[in-house]
Each structure stands twice: as structure tokens, then as C-alpha cells.
Amino acid sequence: MESVLSILESVFSPIISFFTRIFGYALSCEQYIESLQKEIGELRSKRDDVKREVDREARQGMEATNEVMLWLKNVEGLEAEVGRIVEEFDARFGNPADGTSKLWLRYQLSKRADEARDEASSLKGKSNFYKVVDKLMPVRFEERPAALTVGMDSMLEHLGSAYADEDVGVIAVHGMGGVGKTALLNRFNNEVLVQATHLNVVISIRVTRDFDVEKTQRAIGDRLGLSWDERKTEDERAMVLFKVLSKMRFLLLLDDLWEPLDLATVGIPTPTGHSKVILTTRIEDVCDRMDAMKIKVGCLGWEDAWDLFKRKAGERLIRGDEEIRHHAEELARRCGGLPLALITVGRAMASKRTAKEWRHAVTTLSNTPWQLLGMEENVLHHLKLSYDKLDDRLKTFLLYSSLHTDMNPMHKATIIDLCIGEGAIDDFDSPEDAYSEGYDLLGVLKAASMLECSGEDHVKMHPLIRAMVSWIVCECGKKDNRWLVQAGAGLAEAPEAEKWEGAERISLVSNEISSLPEEPHCPALLTLLLSGNRGLRTIPDGFFRSMACLRALDLSRTSIEGLPPEIGTLLQLQYLDLYETSITCLPKELGNLAKLRSLLLSGTPHLRTIPNGVIEGLTELRVLCMYASYGTWRASSSGAGISFEELEGLKRLRYLDITLENATSLQRLSRARRLAMSTRYMHIRGCLGLTTIQLPSPTLGRCMRGLRCLRISHSSKLEEIIVGGGSTANEWSLLPNMHVLMLQQLLKARIIFKDPIFPNLRFLHVWYCSGLEQLIRFEDEVGEGQEAEVVAAFPHLKELHLVGLSELKSLGGERRVLTFPCLRVLEVNECPKLKELSMLGEEMTAIFCSQEWWDGLEWGDDRIKQSLMPLFTPLQ
């Protein structure tokens, strides 16, 4: 009987236990939830203890073990499940009236709670770890993808030298987009850093334009093997990184940085000794603001560029066909040594087998480069990232910089003049303010690798930057006809009128164009540049009839003699440049251009007629340039010429270059404070009514603090000009910015330069003035028997031109040697009585003179002879 009962018990006991548990789950859900909450509370306490220890050790540069990190992850997952169980219980059974309804749901929740409680108990039992944290052991070095580099061996060596210098903490490799900065960095990583066994870790981060401190911290933490905790603040993460990196010899590589990165904010210790930061950027300002040693990566020279192009396009094909080789060389040149463009264009041509295909590619790269395979996505989009960082004013400056020829540098003043006319520079009080701002903006573009300097006053643009600008103007290649730029292309004729239609920007500067289309239809045209076409003499009637939107018109350095009356219909025109043209009169309709901001008429000596009312109608004029131009200003109520009142009525005028022909107009200008303050270049021609000119003086100087250039010429009445010799600070403050002084064809004037001369004078030209006997006169003379006195003269003078001075006998008088600290160029021509050059100049590079005059010089001082003899340059 007992055995039967035993058998029955063994059979039914599990069944009874099963159903008991089922009914227990269904009827006792509240007790299971309470038990779970108690167990999870105890687990949280254990979790907090472990995390506290991990955090404490992390601040000392330690890291949780993998076992602890897994345990914390499992606890976090269990907490989430418990939260869902409790939330569902409260939602379904929070109301006591529900009683025992929904038994199946109660059973399910109880079962989940019971299982979660068992897991919590298990995790709690595993919380007594043998070791919670351990030292970080990041992988020291990671190889980077390396592209082909050509012509970069010297740059790699330069970077290696900077890296080896223990006094250098931050190294910045900068240059335009696509020049090979990343390739250089990767090659340095793979070839140099692989051998740098003294380093604990090399951290390489590819930075993007939207990179921020948090992303940088996370990238560095991932490389070090640190866990990421969303609950930590930026400062807390920085402290952890700082503690870890402070105990390491590290190298941080930051590729493609767009903004200065505050290393301390990220948590990077100040790089010293063996720990360093190397970054790449397109923006030179980033280098300076991070106190970095700068290494500029420039475009490749011709030999390296040609080598790279041939490797990509196929050297055998190029070598096997002379015509293809000719076109290939042209394509490579148009890439301007930019590796990214050379690689892209080379690959695009690798499958082209005929000379016609290569010729077509040259035309495409010249006119619509975005249509060449790979150029848009690989090159232009890449360069556009730099453009997108510019504000509207900088974009305007870049636009006008792109409308000139690749071959010749652009004068900075030309770009600034156009941008003043466009309104990119607007609110300025003086000419100096406007040009200072313009030079600063061009400097920003240069620092952003969008322009290149060419001497002190000129800039150049890389052909691919110009291509990028044209692509953007054409709405990223969607409207090819918006851009018609063929500057310096050797054109004998202007493009056909059909090509003008739809264009917004047309530049045909520096060609041989002699005629223009009769009546081109250009309703969208904003800019038209025709300067430098010396054969262009006339503008056809009706030429401007369909250019209602035109804002900038440049006809400078052409031979045009007049403007058609419909110039007055260009009511949106803001900039008109007629510099160095043969224009003889201005049409009265010009006075209709109420929006005109810049009118440039300098270098127009044939301009003799300006109708009354034209000048005063230009009420928005900011810039008026009439140096070496019209000068018949009428200062009184009667007489010939334009009333000076028209000038005075230009209330917004801030920049004035002017020509004056009589004493009364000079006096009127000196009394008109606003005009005098705006005067930058002044030409006193003829000097009617003037017998003596003192420089500086209340008449020639009061309120003219911005005057940079003064030219006095063509007078047979002027008797004396005295330059310098001022004895008080107030006298010298009258013309503090005078850089250029030109005295020309003053037939009777006795010219005296007294010490001291203008301290800021840079260029001095004295031509055909028979009254100059000694360049500088001093109050005291050096007596007989005394040693020659060495005297500093013209402290900032860079160029001195002495031409046609028939009575000039000496520079500084007997036994006096003049030193010119900054003089670079001396020209002496047709000065027969000047027999000795008693002068020294450490910065001099050339003395231009005739061979006959040079051979006849008398050298009284061997030191002077040895200094000047190598500088002789014969006049051509």
C-alpha cells in the first residue's frame, strides 16, 4: 500500500506543485511584485557601490574590467525589465476593484516578476569582484589608408623635423582643399609613427565641419578603450581624459579641422616633450589660434604635377601620340598643381584614345569644368566646403577676384573698388577705413586658402578655385549660360551675342577685342568687365539697351572716347570704371544714375567736358576718382567749368581723387572739411595763381590726413617748392599718410627738400624740374677738413626716381653721405651734373641708369663704391 502511495505521490506531486504555482502566480501577483522590488533595491545598492569605485578609479586613469562592464550592463538591462513589469502592473491592476479578474494577465506578470527576482538575486551574488578596475592598454598604433603621393618627400621630412623638436607641442599642416594634407598625414602615420615605439598611443580623428567637443571626447575615449557614460557632463569627461592622457606619451592627429579646438576643454593635456598634437586645416587662422608651428602644403611644381597626371592618365598613351601629349600638358597645367584635380582629370582621360577627345576635354575644363567626369563630385564639391564657410561679403570679394585672368596677379585695390561699388564695403568714414577693411577681407580669403598673395599689393586665384566659383554661379552646373568668363584668352572678337543671353557675369578682360555686339540681349546681366582691350574705341548705340539689371561696368584701359546716351538707362548701375580711357566728355544722361556708388575717371587726361548737373545727380556716390583727369573746377559763381558746389553736394562721398588747376579751387577744397578728409590722391596741374608751395602747410594739409599721393606738374609760373623742414609736431601731423610725392615738369620752380622730410614717404619722383640743385638741404653745412657726415634720410622711402634734372649736382651736399634704410630702387636718368652718389642703402636691389652716366661717376669713398657697384642695371 505504501509503495502505491509513493508511486502516486511521485506522479502527482509535480503536477500538484505546478498547479499550485500557477494558482499562486494568478492569486498572489502583488506579493511577487513586492518581492521583486525589494530584491532590485538591494541590487541597485550593490550597483551603486561598484560604479562609485569605478568612477573613482577612472579619475586616476583606470578602466573597469570587462567582467565589471558586462555585470553593469546586465544590471542596467534588468532594471529596464523591472520598470516595465511594475509599470504594467500599476496600469492594469492598480485599482483594487479589479479583484481577481484577468487571472491570465496576473499569472504572466507574476511569472515575469519571479524570474526577474531570481536574476536580481543571481547578479547580487556575483557582485563581489576580485578586481573592479585595471590599467588601460590601448593599441599603440593603427595603420591608416594611404593614397599615392608625389613630390611630398620634402614635406614629409619637414613634418618629421617638427615632430622631433621637443620645443614644439602643436604642429599645423595647412593648405587649400585637395592639396594632399590628409595624404601627407597618413603617410607620416604609416612611415614614421609606426617606428615611434616611445609612444603609448597614436590617436587619429577625422574631424568634420559639425564636429564638437562631445564628439571629439567620444572619439578619443573610444580609441583609449574608455566606456562612454551619457550621464557625465562635458567637464567630467574632460577630467577623465586628462587623467588618462597625462600618464601617457601620446600623439593626437586631427585631420581637417575647421575651427580652433580648445584642447583643455576636451581634456587634452598641454602637448609637451614627447606628447604632441598634429592637425590639418584649410584655414591658417586655425593654426595661429592654436599656437601651432605652421607647415604650408602648396600645390605641386610642374615636374611633379606632370608625373602624377601621367601616372593616372596612362603614360604609354600620352607618350605615343604627340597631339595627345600636347592636350595632356594643357589639361595638367589647368589643374594648377592641385593633386586632387590632377588625379581626377587623369582618371577621366585614362580611357580616351583619340586626340579629338582630348581636345574636347581641354575645352570642357576651360569653360564648364563640372561636365568633366568626376570633377563635380570629387573636386568642386570638395572645394565648395571652404566657400560655404564664407559670409556674404567674403563671397562677393571672392566672386570679383574670380573674374580676372589666371595668368596675371590682380591688384588688391581693383577688387576693393569693385566691392565698394557692389556695397560689400559700405559704411566707412574715410578712404583709409574702406581700404583697410578691404585688405583685411582679402587677408581672410588668403588665410582660408581661397586666394594666394603675389607681392604686397596683388593676389592670385588658383584655377580650380575659379572653376568652383563659376560652378556655383551657374547653380552648381544647372545653368551653364550664367557665366561667360574668357579673361586673357587672346580673343580678337567678342563672343557672339547669343552667348551673352542669360549671363549674369561676363568678363572679357585683357583680350584684343576691338568691337562689341550691336545690341546683346542680357536681361539678367549683373557684371560686365571689358578692361584691358586697348583696341576697343567705341560702344555701339543700343549696346546697353537690354541690360536693365547691370550693377558693375568696367571699361578701364580701353580706348573708348565716349559713352552712348543710353548709359543713363542703367538705373541699377552702382560701379562704373573708365580709368585710363580716351574719353573726352561725359553724357548728361550719366546724371540719371542715382544708385551709382563708384565712378572711376582717373587717368583720363582727355576728359574736358562734364555737363552741369551730372555730378550733383549722383547722390549715392561714395567713391569719385578723378586723378590726372578733368580739373576745371569753378570755385566762384562765375567762370568756366563745373561748380565746386556739385562736389560739396555729394553728402555720402567718402573717397575722392581729384585734379585741380588753380589756387582758388585748392583753397576751396582745403576749406571743405568733409571733402578734404576724403581726399586720397591729388594732382595739382598747371598751378594757376600759385607761385610758392610749402609742404606741409595749412592749405595743403589741413584736414587732409588721408592724402596718400600728391602730384604737382606742368607749370611755368610756379617759382618755389619747399618740401619738409617742419619744426613742430603739429606741422608734421598735417600729412601723416603721404606715401607718394611726384614733381613733374616744373620749369622755373626752385625746389628745396629740407631735413626732416615726410617720415612716411615711400615713393619720390622728380621729373624734368630744372630748379633742383641738391636733393636735401640741411641747416648746417659740414666744414672744410671735417670727416664726411653720415645722415639718415627718407626713413621709409622705397623708390627714388630722378629724371631730367639738368641742374642736380648733389644728393646731400659736400662731405655728407645719405643713408636710405628702406630704399630698394634708385633711378637716375638725364642728370648730367650729378657726378657722385654719396649714399648707402642696405635694402637696395637695383640702380637704373645709363651705361655712359655710370661709367662717368666719381667714387670718393671705396665703401660706397663696393656697396653700389653690384646694383647697376642699365636702362632699357
WOFEN-V922126 format. One line per field, one symbol per residue. phi: phi as a letter, one per 40 degrees, with the letter a starting at -180 (. if undefined). psi: psi as a letter, one per 40 degrees, with the letter a starting at -180 (. if undefined). burial: b if it has 24 or more other C-alpha atoms within 12 Angstrom, else e. A space follows every 50 residues. Layout:
phi: ???
psi: ???
burial: ???
//
This chain:
phi: .cccccccccccdcccccccccccdccbddccccccccccccccccdccc cccccccccbgcbdccccccccccccccdcccccccccccccbcccccfc cfccccdcccccccccccccccccccccccacbaccbcccabcbcbccbb gbcccccccccccccccbbbbbcbiccgchcccccccccccbcccccccc abbbbccbcccbccccccccdcccgccbbccccdcccccccdcccccbcb bbbbcgcbbdbccccchccdcagccabbbbacbcdccccbfcccbccccc ccccccccccccchccccccacccdccccccccccggcddcccccdcccc ccbbccccccccccccbbccccdgccccbcccccdcccccccccccccdc cccbcccbcccdccccdcccccgcbbcbcadcccccccccccccccccgc bbcbgcbbbbbcdcccccccccdcffgcbcccbbbbcgcgccbcdcdccc cgcbbbbbcfbbcbabdcaccbcbcbbbbbcgccccbbbccgcccbbccd bbbbbcfbbcbabcdcdccccccbbbbbdfbccbabccccccccccbbbb bcgbcccbbbddgccccccccbbbbbcfadbccccbcbhcgccccccccc cccbabbabbbaccccccccccdccccccbbbbcbgfcgbbbbbbcadcb idgbcccbbbbbafbbbcbabbbggcbbccccccbcbcbbbbbafbcbcc bbcbcccdcbcbbbbbbfbcccbacbbbcbbcccgcccccbcbfdbcbbb bbbgbcbcbacbgcfbbcbbcbcbbbbbafbcccbabcabacccbabcac cccccccbbcbcccccccdccdbccc
psi: dddddddddddeddddddddddddddefdddddddddddddddddddddd ddddddddeeeiiiidddddddddddddddddddddddddddedhdedbe ifddddddddddddddddddddddeeegidhdiiiigihdhhiihhihhh fedddddddddddeheehdhhhhiiiheefddddddddddddddegeeid ihhhhhiideiadddddddddddeeiihhdeiidddddddddddddeihi hhhhhfhdihhhddddehihhibehihhiiiehdddddeefihhhhhiii iddddddddddddhdddddehddddddddddddeefehdddddddddded eheidddddddddddddgdeehhedddddddddddddeeiiddddddddd deeiiddhihhddddddddddeedhcgididddddddddddddddddefd iiigadeiiihidddddddddddfffedgdeehghfhfefhdiiiidded heidhhhfifafheiiidgihgdehdhhheiegdehdihihededffdeh dhhheififieiiidedeegeehehhhfhfifhdihidedeegeehdhhh eifgeehehhiheddeegdehdhhhfhfaheghheaeiaiihhdddddeg dehehhhihieiddddddddegdddddehdhhhhhdfhehdhhhhiiddg dhefdehdhhhhighedhdhhhhaeieidddeedgeehdhhhhhfgdehh hhhihiihdehdhhhhhfgeehdhdhhidiihiheiihhhhhigdehdhh hhhfgdehdideihfhhhhgdehdhhhhhfgdehehggiihdeheihhii dddddeihhehddddddddeehhii.
burial: eeeeeeeeeeeeeeeeeeeeebebbbbbbbebbebbbebbebbbebbeeb bebbbebbbbbbbbbeebbebbebbeebbebbeebbeebeeebeeeeeee eeeeebbbbbbbbbbbbbbbbebbeebebeebbebbebebbeebeeeebb bbeebbeebbebbeeeebbbbbbbbbbbbbbbbbbbbbbebbbeebeebb bbbbbbbeeeeebbebbbbbbebbbbbbeeeeebebbbbbbbbbbbebbb bbbbbbbbbbbebbbbbbbbbeebbbbbbbbbbbbbbeebbbbbbbbbbb eeebbbbbbbbbbbeebbeeeeebbebbbbbbbbbbbbbbbbbbbbbbbb ebeeeeebbbbbeebbbbbbbbbbbbebbbbbbbbbbeebeebbbbbbbb bbbbbbeebbbbbbbbbbbbbbbbbbeebbbbebbebbbebbbbbbbbbb bbbeeeebbbbbbbbbbbbbbbbbebbeebbbbbbbbbbebeebbeeebb bbbbbbbbbbbbbbbbbeebbbbbbbbbbbbbbbbbbbbbeebbbbbbbb bbbbbbbbbbbbbbbbbbbbbbbbbbbbbbbbbbbbbbbbbbbbbbbbbb bbbbbbbbbbbbbbbbbbbbbbbbbbbbbbbbbbbeeeeebbbbbbbbeb bbbbbbbbbbbbbebbbbbbebebbbbbbbbbbbbbbbebebbbbbbbbb bbbbbbbbbbbbbbbbbbbbbbbbbbeeeebbbbbbbbbbbbbbbbbbbb bbbbbbbbbbbbbbbbbbbbbbbbbbbbeeeeeeeeeeeebbbbbbbbbb bbbbbbbbbbbbbbbbbbbbebbbbbbbbbbbbbebbbbbbeebebbbbe eebbeebeeeeeebeebbeebbeeee
//
